[in-house]
Amino acid sequence: MIRWLVGAVGLSVVATHALAADPVEIGIGYLGHAGVKSKLSLVEQPAGNDGIAGARLAIDDNNTTGKFLNQRFTLEEVRLQEGQDVAKAATALAGRNGFIIADLPPDALLKAADALRDSKTVLFNAGSIDDRLREQDCRVNVIHVAPTRTMLADALAQYLVWKQWKRWLLVVGSHEADKLYAEALRRAAARFGARIVQERTFEDAGGARRTDSGVTLIQRQIPVFSQQAPVYDVLVAADESEVFASYLPYRTWDPRPVAGSAGLVPISWDAAHDQWGAIQIQSRFVKLNSRRMTALDMVAWTAVRMIGEAASRTNSGAPRSVYDFLRGPDFSIAAFKGQRLTLRDWNLQLRQPVLLVDGRMVVSVSPQEGFLHQFSELDTLGVDRPETKCKLP
């Protein structure tokens, strides 16, 4: 009896000592540019904490679980000023954190990834949708949480084809990003059986976007621009630069729906999303930030939660352990989208449904019913394994 009591006391002391040990610190950096890009619509201007607010919410979620596993997650934000060296900033941030959430343009992301090639730090792309980052310019140390242009275009195309709106009038902006989106839309049309009856280019002539006579000029210009088109079912706009697409709905010569960069828009997340428990995270976010949750907020939240999920499952905060688990077959993450999300092992892109929204409601969610795949219906969105140009070790 005495021996049993001594043993029990010994176990109690060991357990108390283990609980009293300092928690394992898991540092996550957030790297982005200072300032925010202005939107065409006054009601869509992004907040100064766009993205980082979602990451902070996920840090709280990680620490709720982490306290039971003796893990503590921290977040460090670094904002790049104009002309600042992104490689130097990423290297410094990596010296203090094993993971970095990056909201950067494509070339800046590649510079950061190459600077950290020999380090243990893992980058999570939250800001760039360029397909080349997952294909010919893929990097083994970058996990992509943001969807690609081809994923967004495929999601839209599936719905338009499901609606039997197969004849498209494609209007493309004159900037490089607009042309890349147009390329993704052409691919999607060919992939799912739509037909582009005509393409038109909207040249950005510069000048002020908002003037006292703006409404009158737009009301006259847009109908003229869109008249005398071949018979079409839907006008699809490729205007990532936000020059003209928002002016298209209700102003076209023919009474047709608008999709793409305005009207019906494919997006990874929207403040109107309320299915699959999304109201829970939407409400918590509003309570903390006094604003609605954006797509960038949700992508950042998902990236931080991916780290938290892997750390809890491996019981380790080591970047290599987390990275290997994320690339493995046992990883999945719940993100309020109706199914668990997983990682494509051929290009490190997160599989995910895409919302189709009209600015007030979620109209649909892709992949659409009837678009089948031998492995995952989510792989009907974006570049599939047989098509990839990415070669990862």
ABEGO torsion letter per residue (X at the ends): XAAAAAAAAAAAAAAAAAAABBBBBBBBBBBBBBEBBBBABAAABBBAABGAAAAAAAAAAAAAAAAAAGBBBBBBBBBBBBGBBAAAAAAAAAAABABBBBBBBAAAAAAAAAAAAABABBBBBAABABAAAABAABBAABBBABBBAAAAAAAAAAAAAAAGBABBBBBBBABAAAAAAAAAAAAAAAAAGBBBABBBBBBBAEEBABBAAAAAAAAAAAAAAABGBBBBABBBBBBAAGAAAAAABGABABBBBBBEABEBBBBABBAABABGGAAAAAAAAAAAAGBBBBAAAAAAAAAAAAAAAAAAAAGBABAAAAAAAAABAABBBBAGAGBBBBBBAAAGBBBBBBBBBAGABBABBOBBBGBBBAABAAAABEBBAAABABBBX
